[in-house]
Amino acid sequence: MDTNFLLQAIIYLSAAVICVPIAKKLGLSSILGYLLAGIVIGPYVLGFIGKEGQDIMHFAEFGVVMMLFLIGLELEPSKFWKMRKFILGMGSAQLIGTTLLLFVGCFFFMDWKWETTLAISLALALSSTAIVLQTLKEKGLSNTSVGRSSFAVLLFQDIAVIPILAFLPLLSTVNLEAANDAPQSLINGFSSWLQTLIVLGSISTIYFAGRFLFVPLLHIIAKTRLQELFTASALLLVVGVSYSMQLVGLSPALGAFMAGVVLANSEFRHELEGDIAPFKGLLLGLFFLGVGASINFKLIIENPLFIFAFGAILTFVKFVVLFVISRFHKKNTDQNLLFAFGLSQAGEFGFVIMSFCMQLYIIPNVLANQIMAVIAMSMVATPFLLLINERLIYPNSRSKEKANEIKKDNDFIDEDNPVIIAGFGHFGSTVGRLLKANKVKSTILDYDSDRIDVLRKLGFKVYYGDATRLELLKAAGCENAKLFIAAIDNPSVNLKVIETLKKHFPHLKILTRARNRNDAYELIDHKVENIYRETLYSAVNMGVDALVELGHRKYTATRQGQQFIKYDEITTRKLAEKRHDKMAYMITVKEEIELQEQLLKSDIYSQVAATNHSWDSEHLKKNLSESAD
């Protein structure tokens, strides 16, 4: 096989470019696309990468190194302290619980020594930071409760790698002159206690070097004002620390993580993050591709029962532990499932610990390779498990929850107010607070029991109930009310409410929320007059402020903003009629944009209050005053 570097690069990139879009088109994650691409071009399928292709992992693991460095940079002490309950509570419970269950099970059912069993249990208890964080990012869940809990557990695991690697040399009882094919490092040949001291000393060195060497060096580099030199320095920092860790047999990713933590409070934090981030994304994709290519199908075929059974048991044990922990922290069923499935795999640090254990002769090479195959298979299985949860398990669990919610009786409403608000989230609560401040009483309906509990604690009188149900609308006083504000988060539910109102309460004036222009089209079809698009008014206000900051008169800018809203609402109603004819729709859009620009320009010259400077920006007032003098 041709080992030309450029040819290999073409193979890797082509596989990614072909497989990842296909995976995304099928509704799968990009991670699964990379993994499948690696399997296809690997030595056991098409053979584009021979066994020597395992060298790709040494390069691809640099993506994990980059990611751990960025995680370390984000770990400010204040942020860590705020999350201490989740990090220490959930993280320690997961690691200890999983390790204990795996250790007990393997010790009694496998013919392994206790040292071997403990090392394997510790390695498999760690989840894949790369897969979980990338998945959460793709699904937009990074800032949700599930995202924060997952990050806390992963962060504890990443930190726990330090004492685990320091502890492993103490388990080594095998003659150091044993197998010669195990990985070598500078600490090979030393006694166990001395290896432990070297590990701890290396970590301490990273900490002090970061404080007293890296930061002053970056100050010097920054004074040159050369962006490319600063980027090179950032890469040098990561590579240098990673190589130093590798020399003493430790994980390069661990060293990068420590370096990131040390620099988290420096003034260069955001600059370093911006320089490293582009490399991280590409190399992480290469890492997943390398994991797929490195799966030893020959080893799996030789002993499929052990690998698949052990992998299934591992996933089940981790799922149960994670689900119980999430349940203990009182999360919803859908959050429990996503949290448990997402972290149920083994991770990249498992490869690191297995290699370190082979180096210390704690685990036989054949068994270590089998365990690494289990780790790789569990990582490949994770996107499929998440897909099954998303398509099959989650909808069923959610429907059961909704059924339980429906069984709950609606609150008894003892008010008869002129205004009724359905949906009291961020949008509805803003309207409600404004009305309340002006002494306008409203009857507030919401279907989220958790949100209602919070709102009631804040002093709002909110009633639980499904606003699509006619009996609730009657109980809320729709027959006598003057105004109904439909502000429900879900556009389809909002539309159902309006349909019910139009049919049974035609006298009631409706003001409704619309997320975007497409939602507005649906509402227009239902003859709704007062539609308020979420982004339109805030965007126009920003545009008005931008004009004022650029020196335009505030009166002129404000008038232009109001005219823009007026013209855009007229245009929206015209486009609603033609949206099903794509060609006619595009022509009308172009015509309306040109017409709107002409109307706004002509409006500037026809203002009746041209001498009214009470609206003007402060610096324009000053200029006019100086000119008058």
C-alpha positions as CSV (number, residue, x, y, z in Angstrom):
1,M,0.0,0.0,0.0
2,D,1.2,3.5,-0.8
3,T,2.0,5.3,2.4
4,N,2.5,8.7,0.8
5,F,1.3,11.4,3.3
6,L,-0.7,13.3,0.7
7,L,-2.5,10.2,-0.4
8,Q,-3.3,9.3,3.2
9,A,-4.6,12.8,3.8
10,I,-6.9,12.5,0.7
11,I,-8.3,9.2,2.0
12,Y,-9.0,10.5,5.5
13,L,-10.6,13.7,4.3
14,S,-12.6,12.1,1.5
15,A,-14.0,9.5,3.9
16,A,-15.1,12.3,6.3
17,V,-16.5,14.5,3.6
18,I,-18.6,11.6,2.2
19,C,-19.7,9.8,5.4
20,V,-20.4,12.8,7.7
21,P,-23.0,14.5,5.4
22,I,-24.7,11.2,4.9
23,A,-24.9,10.6,8.6
24,K,-26.4,14.1,9.2
25,K,-28.9,13.6,6.3
26,L,-30.1,10.4,8.0
27,G,-30.6,12.3,11.3
28,L,-27.5,10.8,12.9
29,S,-24.7,12.7,14.7
30,S,-21.5,13.8,13.0
31,I,-19.5,11.6,15.5
32,L,-21.2,8.5,14.1
33,G,-20.3,9.6,10.6
34,Y,-16.6,9.9,11.5
35,L,-16.6,6.6,13.3
36,L,-18.3,4.8,10.3
37,A,-15.9,6.5,7.9
38,G,-13.0,5.2,10.0
39,I,-14.4,1.7,10.0
40,V,-15.0,1.7,6.2
41,I,-11.4,2.8,5.3
42,G,-9.9,0.8,8.1
43,P,-7.7,-2.4,7.6
44,Y,-10.7,-4.8,8.2
45,V,-13.1,-3.4,5.6
46,L,-11.8,-1.7,2.5
47,G,-8.2,-1.7,3.7
48,F,-7.3,1.8,2.5
49,I,-5.5,2.1,5.9
50,G,-3.3,-0.8,6.8
51,K,-2.4,-1.8,10.3
52,E,0.3,0.8,10.3
53,G,-2.7,3.2,10.0
54,Q,-2.9,2.9,13.8
55,D,-0.3,5.6,13.8
56,I,-3.1,8.0,12.9
57,M,-4.3,7.7,16.5
58,H,-1.1,9.3,17.8
59,F,-1.8,12.3,15.7
60,A,-5.6,12.2,16.1
61,E,-5.4,12.0,19.8
62,F,-4.0,15.6,19.6
63,G,-7.6,16.6,19.1
64,V,-8.5,15.3,22.5
65,V,-5.4,17.1,23.9
66,M,-6.7,20.3,22.4
67,M,-10.2,19.7,23.8
68,L,-8.9,19.0,27.3
69,F,-6.7,22.2,27.2
70,L,-9.8,24.3,26.3
71,I,-11.8,22.6,29.1
72,G,-9.0,23.5,31.5
73,L,-9.1,27.1,30.2
74,E,-12.8,27.3,30.9
75,L,-12.4,26.0,34.5
76,E,-12.2,29.2,36.4
77,P,-12.0,28.6,40.2
78,S,-15.2,30.7,40.7
79,K,-17.1,28.6,38.2
80,F,-15.7,25.4,39.7
81,W,-16.9,26.5,43.1
82,K,-20.4,27.3,41.9
83,M,-20.6,23.8,40.3
84,R,-19.0,22.0,43.3
85,K,-22.2,20.3,44.3
86,F,-22.6,18.7,40.9
87,I,-19.0,18.1,40.2
88,L,-18.2,16.5,43.6
89,G,-21.6,15.0,44.2
90,M,-22.7,13.6,40.9
91,G,-19.1,13.0,39.6
92,S,-17.9,11.1,42.6
93,A,-21.1,9.0,42.9
94,Q,-20.8,8.0,39.2
95,L,-17.1,7.1,39.4
96,I,-17.3,5.2,42.7
97,G,-20.6,3.5,41.9
98,T,-19.6,2.3,38.5
99,T,-16.1,1.2,39.6
100,L,-17.5,-0.7,42.6
101,L,-20.2,-2.6,40.6
102,L,-17.7,-3.5,37.8
103,F,-15.1,-4.6,40.3
104,V,-17.5,-6.8,42.2
105,G,-18.9,-8.4,39.1
106,C,-15.6,-9.0,37.4
107,F,-13.8,-10.2,40.5
108,F,-16.4,-12.9,41.2
109,F,-17.2,-14.0,37.6
110,M,-13.8,-13.5,35.9
111,D,-10.6,-15.3,36.6
112,W,-8.6,-12.1,37.0
113,K,-6.4,-10.9,39.8
114,W,-7.8,-8.1,42.0
115,E,-5.2,-5.7,40.7
116,T,-6.2,-6.4,37.1
117,T,-9.9,-6.1,38.0
118,L,-9.5,-2.8,39.8
119,A,-7.4,-1.3,37.0
120,I,-10.0,-2.3,34.3
121,S,-12.9,-1.1,36.5
122,L,-11.3,2.3,36.9
123,A,-10.6,2.6,33.2
124,L,-14.2,1.6,32.1
125,A,-15.8,3.9,34.7
126,L,-14.6,6.9,32.7
127,S,-16.9,8.2,29.9
128,S,-15.9,9.9,26.6
129,T,-15.5,13.6,27.1
130,A,-15.1,14.1,23.4
131,I,-18.3,12.2,22.3
132,V,-20.5,13.6,25.0
133,L,-19.5,17.3,24.7
134,Q,-19.7,17.2,20.9
135,T,-23.1,15.5,21.0
136,L,-24.4,18.1,23.5
137,K,-23.1,20.9,21.3
138,E,-24.7,19.5,18.1
139,K,-28.1,19.1,19.9
140,G,-27.9,22.6,21.4
141,L,-28.0,21.1,25.0
142,S,-24.7,22.5,26.4
143,N,-26.4,25.1,28.5
144,T,-29.3,22.9,29.7
145,S,-29.7,21.0,32.9
146,V,-28.6,17.8,31.2
147,G,-25.6,19.6,29.6
148,R,-24.4,21.1,32.9
149,S,-24.8,17.8,34.8
150,S,-23.0,15.9,32.0
151,F,-20.2,18.5,32.0
152,A,-19.9,18.2,35.8
153,V,-19.5,14.4,35.7
154,L,-17.0,14.5,32.9
155,L,-15.0,17.2,34.6
156,F,-14.8,15.2,37.8
157,Q,-13.7,12.2,35.7
158,D,-11.0,14.3,33.9
159,I,-9.7,15.5,37.2
160,A,-9.9,12.0,38.7
161,V,-7.5,10.7,36.0
162,I,-4.7,12.4,37.9
163,P,-4.9,10.3,41.1
164,I,-5.8,7.2,39.1
165,L,-2.6,7.4,37.1
166,A,-0.7,8.2,40.2
167,F,-2.3,5.2,42.0
168,L,-1.8,2.6,39.2
169,P,2.0,2.1,39.7
170,L,1.2,0.8,43.3
171,L,-0.8,-2.1,41.7
172,S,2.2,-3.3,39.7
173,T,3.6,-6.5,41.2
174,V,5.0,-8.1,38.0
175,N,8.7,-8.4,37.3
176,L,9.7,-5.4,35.3
177,E,11.8,-7.6,33.0
178,A,8.7,-9.3,31.6
179,A,7.3,-8.7,28.2
180,N,9.5,-6.5,26.0
181,D,6.7,-5.4,23.6
182,A,4.9,-3.2,26.1
183,P,5.1,0.6,25.8
184,Q,8.1,2.2,27.3
185,S,8.7,5.4,29.1
186,L,11.4,7.1,31.2
187,I,9.9,5.8,34.5
188,N,10.1,2.1,33.4
189,G,12.4,0.2,35.7
190,F,11.8,2.4,38.8
191,S,10.0,1.0,41.9
192,S,6.2,1.5,42.2
193,W,6.5,4.2,45.0
194,L,9.1,6.1,43.0
195,Q,6.9,6.0,39.9
196,T,4.1,7.5,42.0
197,L,6.3,10.3,43.2
198,I,7.4,11.0,39.7
199,V,3.8,11.2,38.5
200,L,2.9,13.6,41.3
201,G,6.1,15.6,40.7
202,S,5.4,16.0,37.0
203,I,1.9,17.3,37.6
204,S,3.3,19.8,40.2
205,T,5.9,20.9,37.7
206,I,3.2,21.7,35.1
207,Y,1.4,23.8,37.7
208,F,4.4,25.9,38.8
209,A,5.8,26.2,35.2
210,G,2.4,27.6,34.1
211,R,2.4,30.2,36.8
212,F,6.0,31.4,36.6
213,L,7.2,30.5,33.1
214,F,4.3,30.2,30.6
215,V,2.5,33.5,31.6
216,P,5.6,35.7,31.6
217,L,6.6,34.1,28.2
218,L,3.2,35.0,26.8
219,H,3.6,38.5,28.0
220,I,6.8,38.8,25.9
221,I,5.1,37.2,22.9
222,A,2.1,39.5,23.2
223,K,4.3,42.6,23.0
224,T,5.4,41.6,19.5
225,R,1.8,42.1,18.3
226,L,2.2,39.3,15.8
227,Q,-0.9,37.1,15.8
228,E,0.7,34.2,14.0
229,L,3.5,34.1,16.6
230,F,1.0,34.1,19.5
231,T,-0.8,31.2,17.8
232,A,2.5,29.3,17.4
233,S,3.2,29.9,21.0
234,A,-0.2,28.5,22.0
235,L,0.4,25.4,20.0
236,L,4.0,25.1,21.4
237,L,2.6,25.3,24.9
238,V,0.1,22.5,24.3
239,V,2.6,20.3,22.4
240,G,5.4,20.8,24.9
241,V,3.3,20.0,27.9
242,S,1.8,17.0,26.2
243,Y,5.2,15.6,25.2
244,S,6.6,16.2,28.7
245,M,3.7,14.1,30.2
246,Q,4.3,11.4,27.6
247,L,8.0,11.1,28.6
248,V,7.0,10.0,32.1
249,G,4.3,7.7,30.8
250,L,1.3,9.9,31.5
251,S,-1.5,11.0,29.3
252,P,-0.7,14.0,27.0
253,A,-4.3,15.1,27.4
254,L,-3.9,15.2,31.2
255,G,-0.9,17.5,30.9
256,A,-2.8,19.8,28.5
257,F,-5.8,19.9,30.9
258,M,-3.5,20.9,33.7
259,A,-1.9,23.6,31.6
260,G,-5.4,24.9,30.7
261,V,-6.4,25.1,34.4
262,V,-3.2,27.0,35.3
263,L,-3.9,29.6,32.6
264,A,-7.6,29.9,33.2
265,N,-7.2,33.0,35.3
266,S,-4.6,34.7,33.1
267,E,-5.4,37.6,30.8
268,F,-4.5,35.4,27.8
269,R,-7.3,33.0,28.4
270,H,-9.7,34.1,25.7
271,E,-6.9,34.7,23.2
272,L,-5.6,31.2,23.7
273,E,-9.1,29.8,23.4
274,G,-9.6,31.6,20.1
275,D,-6.3,30.4,18.7
276,I,-6.7,26.7,19.7
277,A,-10.5,26.2,18.9
278,P,-10.1,25.9,15.1
279,F,-7.5,23.1,15.4
280,K,-9.6,21.3,18.0
281,G,-12.7,20.8,15.8
282,L,-10.7,19.3,12.9
283,L,-8.5,17.1,15.0
284,L,-11.4,15.8,17.1
285,G,-13.1,14.7,13.8
286,L,-9.8,12.9,12.9
287,F,-9.8,11.3,16.4
288,F,-13.2,9.8,15.9
289,L,-12.2,8.6,12.5
290,G,-9.1,7.0,14.0
291,V,-11.1,5.3,16.7
292,G,-13.3,3.7,13.9
293,A,-10.2,2.6,11.9
294,S,-8.5,1.2,15.0
295,I,-11.3,-1.3,15.9
296,N,-9.7,-4.7,15.7
297,F,-12.4,-6.8,14.0
298,K,-10.1,-9.8,13.9
299,L,-9.9,-9.7,17.7
300,I,-13.6,-9.3,17.9
301,I,-14.3,-12.3,15.5
302,E,-11.9,-14.5,17.6
303,N,-13.9,-13.8,20.8
304,P,-17.2,-12.1,19.9
305,L,-19.2,-13.4,22.9
306,F,-16.8,-11.9,25.5
307,I,-16.5,-8.5,23.8
308,F,-20.1,-7.9,22.9
309,A,-21.4,-9.4,26.2
310,F,-18.9,-7.4,28.3
311,G,-19.7,-4.3,26.3
312,A,-23.4,-4.7,26.8
313,I,-23.0,-5.3,30.6
314,L,-20.7,-2.2,30.8
315,T,-23.3,0.0,29.1
316,F,-26.1,-1.4,31.3
317,V,-24.2,-0.9,34.5
318,K,-23.2,2.7,33.7
319,F,-26.7,3.4,32.5
320,V,-28.2,2.2,35.7
321,V,-25.8,4.1,37.9
322,L,-26.2,7.3,35.9
323,F,-30.0,7.0,35.8
324,V,-30.2,6.5,39.6
325,I,-27.9,9.5,40.2
326,S,-30.0,11.7,37.9
327,R,-33.2,10.5,39.6
328,F,-31.7,11.3,43.0
329,H,-31.2,14.9,41.8
330,K,-34.9,15.1,40.8
331,K,-34.6,15.5,37.1
332,N,-37.4,14.7,34.6
333,T,-37.6,11.3,32.9
334,D,-36.5,12.6,29.5
335,Q,-33.5,14.3,31.2
336,N,-32.6,11.1,33.1
337,L,-32.7,9.1,29.9
338,L,-30.5,11.5,27.9
339,F,-28.1,11.9,30.8
340,A,-27.8,8.1,31.3
341,F,-27.5,7.1,27.6
342,G,-25.1,10.0,26.8
343,L,-22.5,8.9,29.4
344,S,-23.0,5.2,29.3
345,Q,-19.9,4.5,27.1
346,A,-16.3,4.1,28.0
347,G,-13.9,6.9,27.0
348,E,-10.7,7.9,25.5
349,F,-8.9,7.9,28.8
350,G,-9.7,4.2,28.9
351,F,-7.2,3.8,26.1
352,V,-4.7,5.8,28.1
353,I,-5.1,3.7,31.3
354,M,-4.9,0.4,29.4
355,S,-1.7,1.5,27.7
356,F,-0.3,2.6,31.1
357,C,-1.3,-0.7,32.6
358,M,0.4,-2.7,29.9
359,Q,3.5,-0.5,30.5
360,L,3.4,-1.4,34.2
361,Y,2.5,-5.1,33.4
362,I,-0.7,-4.9,35.5
363,I,-2.9,-6.3,32.7
364,P,-1.8,-8.9,30.1
365,N,-1.5,-7.5,26.6
366,V,-4.2,-9.8,25.1
367,L,-6.7,-8.9,27.7
368,A,-5.8,-5.2,27.5
369,N,-6.4,-5.3,23.7
370,Q,-9.7,-7.0,24.2
371,I,-10.8,-4.3,26.8
372,M,-9.7,-1.6,24.3
373,A,-11.9,-3.2,21.7
374,V,-14.8,-3.1,24.2
375,I,-14.1,0.6,24.8
376,A,-14.1,1.4,21.1
377,M,-17.3,-0.6,20.5
378,S,-19.0,1.2,23.3
379,M,-18.0,4.6,21.8
380,V,-19.4,3.5,18.5
381,A,-22.7,2.3,20.1
382,T,-23.3,5.6,21.9
383,P,-24.7,7.6,18.9
384,F,-27.0,4.6,18.1
385,L,-28.3,4.5,21.7
386,L,-29.0,8.2,21.7
387,L,-30.8,7.8,18.4
388,I,-33.0,5.0,19.8
389,N,-33.7,7.1,22.8
390,E,-34.6,10.1,20.7
391,R,-36.8,8.2,18.2
392,L,-38.4,5.5,20.3
393,I,-37.9,5.7,24.1
394,Y,-38.2,9.5,24.6
395,P,-41.5,9.9,22.7
396,N,-43.1,7.1,24.7
397,S,-41.9,8.3,28.0
398,R,-43.0,11.9,27.2
399,S,-46.5,10.7,26.1
400,K,-46.9,8.9,29.5
401,E,-45.8,12.1,31.3
402,K,-48.3,14.1,29.3
403,A,-51.0,11.6,30.0
404,N,-50.3,11.9,33.7
405,E,-50.4,15.7,33.4
406,I,-53.8,15.5,31.6
407,K,-55.1,13.5,34.5
408,K,-54.2,16.3,36.8
409,D,-57.2,18.5,37.4
410,N,-57.1,22.1,36.2
411,D,-56.9,24.7,38.9
412,F,-60.2,26.3,40.1
413,I,-60.2,29.8,38.7
414,D,-61.9,32.4,40.9
415,E,-61.2,35.5,38.8
416,D,-63.0,37.3,36.1
417,N,-60.5,39.7,34.6
418,P,-60.6,41.7,31.3
419,V,-57.3,40.2,30.1
420,I,-56.3,36.5,29.8
421,I,-52.7,35.5,29.2
422,A,-52.0,31.9,28.0
423,G,-48.3,31.0,28.4
424,F,-46.2,32.8,31.0
425,G,-42.7,32.1,29.9
426,H,-40.2,34.8,29.0
427,F,-42.5,36.3,26.4
428,G,-45.8,36.2,28.3
429,S,-44.3,37.2,31.7
430,T,-42.9,40.4,30.1
431,V,-46.4,41.4,28.9
432,G,-47.9,40.4,32.2
433,R,-45.5,42.4,34.3
434,L,-46.1,45.5,32.1
435,L,-49.9,45.2,32.5
436,K,-49.5,44.6,36.2
437,A,-47.3,47.7,36.6
438,N,-50.2,49.7,35.0
439,K,-52.8,48.2,37.4
440,V,-54.4,46.0,34.7
441,K,-55.5,42.7,36.2
442,S,-54.9,39.5,34.2
443,T,-55.9,35.8,34.5
444,I,-52.7,33.8,33.8
445,L,-52.8,30.3,32.4
446,D,-49.8,27.9,32.0
447,Y,-49.3,24.2,31.4
448,D,-45.8,23.8,32.9
449,S,-46.2,22.7,36.5
450,D,-42.5,23.3,37.3
451,R,-42.7,26.9,36.0
452,I,-45.9,27.5,37.8
453,D,-44.3,26.5,41.1
454,V,-41.5,29.0,40.5
455,L,-43.8,31.8,39.5
456,R,-46.0,31.3,42.5
457,K,-43.0,31.6,44.8
458,L,-42.2,34.9,43.0
459,G,-45.7,36.2,43.9
460,F,-47.6,35.6,40.6
461,K,-51.1,34.1,40.7
462,V,-50.8,31.5,37.9
463,Y,-53.4,28.8,37.1
464,Y,-52.5,25.3,35.9
465,G,-54.3,24.2,32.8
466,D,-54.3,23.3,29.1
467,A,-55.5,26.4,27.2
468,T,-56.5,24.3,24.2
469,R,-59.4,22.9,26.3
470,L,-62.7,24.7,25.9
471,E,-63.9,24.1,29.5
472,L,-60.7,25.8,30.8
473,L,-61.2,28.8,28.6
474,K,-64.7,29.2,29.8
475,A,-63.6,28.9,33.4
476,A,-61.0,31.5,32.8
477,G,-63.7,34.0,31.7
478,C,-63.3,34.2,27.9
479,E,-67.0,34.9,27.6
480,N,-66.7,38.2,29.4
481,A,-63.0,39.1,28.8
482,K,-62.0,41.8,26.4
483,L,-58.5,40.7,25.4
484,F,-56.8,37.3,25.0
485,I,-52.9,37.3,24.8
486,A,-51.7,34.0,23.2
487,A,-48.0,33.7,24.3
488,I,-47.5,30.0,24.5
489,D,-43.9,28.8,23.6
490,N,-45.0,26.1,21.2
491,P,-46.3,27.6,17.9
492,S,-48.6,24.6,17.1
493,V,-50.2,24.7,20.5
494,N,-50.6,28.5,20.2
495,L,-52.4,28.0,16.9
496,K,-54.8,25.4,18.4
497,V,-55.7,27.8,21.2
498,I,-56.5,30.5,18.6
499,E,-58.6,28.1,16.5
500,T,-60.7,27.3,19.6
501,L,-61.1,31.0,20.5
502,K,-62.1,31.9,17.0
503,K,-64.8,29.2,17.0
504,H,-66.3,29.7,20.4
505,F,-65.5,33.3,21.4
506,P,-65.6,35.4,18.2
507,H,-66.1,38.6,20.1
508,L,-62.7,38.2,21.9
509,K,-59.9,40.4,20.6
510,I,-56.7,38.3,20.2
511,L,-53.1,39.4,20.4
512,T,-50.8,36.6,19.5
513,R,-47.1,35.7,19.6
514,A,-45.4,34.4,16.5
515,R,-41.8,33.1,16.5
516,N,-41.1,34.0,12.9
517,R,-42.6,34.9,9.5
518,N,-43.7,31.3,8.8
519,D,-45.7,31.2,12.0
520,A,-47.2,34.5,11.1
521,Y,-48.4,33.1,7.8
522,E,-50.3,30.4,9.6
523,L,-51.9,32.9,11.9
524,I,-52.9,35.2,9.0
525,D,-54.7,32.2,7.4
526,H,-56.8,32.0,10.6
527,K,-57.8,35.7,10.2
528,V,-55.7,36.9,13.2
529,E,-55.1,40.7,13.0
530,N,-52.7,41.4,15.8
531,I,-49.6,39.3,15.3
532,Y,-46.3,40.1,17.1
533,R,-43.2,38.4,15.8
534,E,-40.5,37.8,18.5
535,T,-37.5,39.0,16.5
536,L,-39.0,41.9,14.5
537,Y,-39.4,44.5,17.2
538,S,-36.1,43.8,19.0
539,A,-34.3,43.8,15.7
540,V,-35.8,47.2,14.7
541,N,-35.0,48.7,18.1
542,M,-31.4,47.6,17.6
543,G,-31.4,49.2,14.1
544,V,-32.8,52.4,15.5
545,D,-30.1,52.6,18.2
546,A,-27.4,51.8,15.6
547,L,-28.6,54.8,13.5
548,V,-28.5,57.1,16.5
549,E,-25.0,56.0,17.5
550,L,-23.9,56.7,13.9
551,G,-25.1,60.3,14.3
552,H,-28.7,60.2,12.8
553,R,-31.4,62.2,14.6
554,K,-33.2,60.1,17.2
555,Y,-36.6,61.4,16.0
556,T,-35.8,60.4,12.4
557,A,-34.4,57.0,13.4
558,T,-37.4,56.2,15.6
559,R,-39.9,57.2,12.9
560,Q,-38.0,55.1,10.4
561,G,-38.2,52.1,12.7
562,Q,-41.9,52.5,13.2
563,Q,-42.5,52.9,9.5
564,F,-40.3,49.8,8.8
565,I,-42.5,47.7,11.2
566,K,-45.7,49.1,9.5
567,Y,-44.4,48.3,6.0
568,D,-43.1,44.9,7.0
569,E,-46.4,43.8,8.5
570,I,-48.2,44.8,5.3
571,T,-45.7,42.9,3.3
572,T,-46.1,39.8,5.5
573,R,-49.8,39.7,4.7
574,K,-49.1,40.0,1.0
575,L,-46.5,37.2,1.1
576,A,-48.8,34.9,3.1
577,E,-51.1,34.6,0.1
578,K,-48.2,33.6,-2.3
579,R,-46.0,31.5,-0.1
580,H,-47.1,28.2,-1.7
581,D,-45.9,29.4,-5.1
582,K,-42.1,29.5,-4.7
583,M,-41.5,31.5,-7.9
584,A,-44.2,34.1,-7.3
585,Y,-43.1,34.3,-3.6
586,M,-39.5,35.1,-4.5
587,I,-40.6,37.8,-7.1
588,T,-42.9,39.4,-4.6
589,V,-40.2,39.4,-1.9
590,K,-37.8,41.2,-4.2
591,E,-40.5,43.8,-5.2
592,E,-41.6,44.5,-1.7
593,I,-38.0,45.0,-0.5
594,E,-37.4,47.6,-3.2
595,L,-40.7,49.3,-2.5
596,Q,-40.1,49.4,1.2
597,E,-36.7,51.0,0.7
598,Q,-38.3,53.7,-1.6
599,L,-41.0,54.4,0.9
600,L,-38.6,54.8,3.8
601,K,-36.4,57.1,1.7
602,S,-39.3,59.3,0.7
603,D,-40.5,59.4,4.3
604,I,-37.3,61.1,5.4
605,Y,-38.1,64.2,3.3
606,S,-41.8,64.4,4.3
607,Q,-41.4,64.7,8.1
608,V,-43.5,67.4,9.6
609,A,-41.3,67.8,12.7
610,A,-37.9,68.5,11.0
611,T,-37.1,71.1,13.6
612,N,-38.0,69.0,16.6
613,H,-34.6,68.2,18.2
614,S,-35.9,66.8,21.5
615,W,-35.4,63.3,20.1
616,D,-31.8,63.9,19.0
617,S,-28.8,62.1,20.3
618,E,-26.7,64.0,22.8
619,H,-23.6,64.6,20.5
620,L,-25.9,65.8,17.7
621,K,-27.6,68.3,20.2
622,K,-24.2,69.5,21.1
623,N,-23.2,70.0,17.5
624,L,-26.4,71.9,16.7
625,S,-25.9,74.1,19.8
626,E,-22.3,75.0,18.8
627,S,-23.4,75.8,15.2
628,A,-26.1,78.2,16.6
629,D,-23.5,80.0,18.7
